[in-house]
Amino acid sequence: MPIVVIKILIALGLDQLLGEPKQYHPLVGFGRLAGRLESRINHPASRTRQRLLGLLAWLLAVTPVPLALWWLQQTWLGASLLGITLDILLLYLCVGRTSLFEHSLRVHRALEQADLPLARQHTSMIVSRECQQLDEAGCARATVESVLENGNDSIYGALFWFTLLGGSGAVLYRLANTLDAMWGYRNRRYLHFGWAAAKLDDLLNYFPARICALCYALAGNRHQALASWRQHSHQLSSPNGGPVMCAGAGALNVQLGGPATYHGTLLHKPYYGGNTPACPRHIIAANRLVDRSLVICIALCLVIPGILYGVIQFSLQQGG
């Protein structure tokens, strides 16, 4: 575990230092290939056939690269310096902490400068709701929700699968998460074709999301976070985004949720979290909450294995 934590810290350091690659990002190329694959395979058919086609497309798009990386690590690189370096670089490409914060801070700066049209424009780049009619509070609320949810999607998910499977696990998760963002919409085109992408992303995110929600709670107002998680997460449509956003909102004591328009349809989402209306300062607070929660998570990764090892050794000595 200490070796894994060191890799994680180096990868996060690279992300902080270099940020997201501005050109030739592998995920951009993957997105283009996935788009071409979907245009060739996705065509009108029965629900079952479309779901099978969507699953086939997911397997063709997602599995080859992680399997090749896993085979390379197992047969050639192993624990060599080259293997460790490759692991770190893969995780660096899969985490999106700095990019997430940069996008949210653009909204914050626009709101601080009272430039609402620019704030709406920047908000629309990180959320899927319609932003043309959002006021200052609406932009702040949408951005805080995005930071909290993507804290899991862009950071915790990749770290979790990296811890279990190394760089190939992080790549598997990131590609699956990208396909969910592309195909996971409940509209006419993707309702059945994107079913597999959405369900598999839910499966891969189940444990990371709950670890993320717990760390949010530990990094902020714990009682409010746990209460919001318990009372409101089941009211949100996302089985993983619900716990993450409810716990994060409670930890910040900020009220999130409420009506939002998606693709021309007004959805009356429930309010959740705390009692304080969202404002620009909560964007900064959300970024800081993500960072505090990461420190707690990494510390727990170092401490818990040591505690378990000590308990096991004590039990063996007592038994002897």
Rosetta blueprint (number, residue, H / E / L):
1 M L
2 P H
3 I H
4 V H
5 V H
6 I H
7 K H
8 I H
9 L H
10 I H
11 A H
12 L H
13 G H
14 L H
15 D H
16 Q H
17 L H
18 L H
19 G L
20 E L
21 P L
22 K L
23 Q L
24 Y L
25 H L
26 P H
27 L H
28 V H
29 G H
30 F H
31 G H
32 R H
33 L H
34 A H
35 G H
36 R H
37 L H
38 E H
39 S H
40 R H
41 I H
42 N L
43 H L
44 P L
45 A L
46 S L
47 R H
48 T H
49 R H
50 Q H
51 R H
52 L H
53 L H
54 G H
55 L H
56 L H
57 A H
58 W H
59 L H
60 L H
61 A H
62 V H
63 T L
64 P H
65 V H
66 P H
67 L H
68 A H
69 L H
70 W H
71 W H
72 L H
73 Q H
74 Q H
75 T H
76 W H
77 L H
78 G L
79 A L
80 S L
81 L H
82 L H
83 G H
84 I H
85 T H
86 L H
87 D H
88 I H
89 L H
90 L H
91 L H
92 Y H
93 L H
94 C H
95 V L
96 G L
97 R H
98 T H
99 S H
100 L H
101 F H
102 E H
103 H H
104 S H
105 L H
106 R H
107 V H
108 H H
109 R H
110 A H
111 L H
112 E H
113 Q L
114 A L
115 D L
116 L H
117 P H
118 L H
119 A H
120 R H
121 Q H
122 H H
123 T H
124 S H
125 M L
126 I L
127 V L
128 S L
129 R L
130 E L
131 C L
132 Q L
133 Q L
134 L L
135 D L
136 E H
137 A H
138 G H
139 C H
140 A H
141 R H
142 A H
143 T H
144 V H
145 E H
146 S H
147 V H
148 L H
149 E H
150 N H
151 G H
152 N H
153 D H
154 S H
155 I H
156 Y H
157 G H
158 A H
159 L H
160 F H
161 W H
162 F H
163 T H
164 L H
165 L H
166 G L
167 G H
168 S H
169 G H
170 A H
171 V H
172 L H
173 Y H
174 R H
175 L H
176 A H
177 N H
178 T H
179 L H
180 D H
181 A H
182 M H
183 W H
184 G L
185 Y L
186 R L
187 N L
188 R L
189 R L
190 Y L
191 L L
192 H L
193 F L
194 G L
195 W H
196 A H
197 A H
198 A H
199 K H
200 L H
201 D H
202 D H
203 L H
204 L H
205 N H
206 Y H
207 F H
208 P H
209 A H
210 R H
211 I H
212 C H
213 A H
214 L H
215 C H
216 Y H
217 A H
218 L H
219 A H
220 G L
221 N L
222 R H
223 H H
224 Q H
225 A H
226 L H
227 A H
228 S H
229 W H
230 R H
231 Q H
232 H H
233 S H
234 H H
235 Q H
236 L L
237 S L
238 S L
239 P L
240 N L
241 G H
242 G H
243 P H
244 V H
245 M H
246 C H
247 A H
248 G H
249 A H
250 G H
251 A H
252 L H
253 N L
254 V E
255 Q E
256 L E
257 G E
258 G E
259 P E
260 A E
261 T E
262 Y E
263 H L
264 G L
265 T E
266 L E
267 L E
268 H E
269 K E
270 P E
271 Y E
272 Y E
273 G E
274 G L
275 N L
276 T E
277 P E
278 A L
279 C L
280 P L
281 R H
282 H H
283 I H
284 I H
285 A H
286 A H
287 N H
288 R H
289 L H
290 V H
291 D H
292 R H
293 S H
294 L H
295 V H
296 I H
297 C H
298 I H
299 A H
300 L H
301 C H
302 L H
303 V H
304 I H
305 P H
306 G H
307 I H
308 L H
309 Y H
310 G H
311 V H
312 I H
313 Q H
314 F H
315 S H
316 L H
317 Q H
318 Q H
319 G H
320 G L
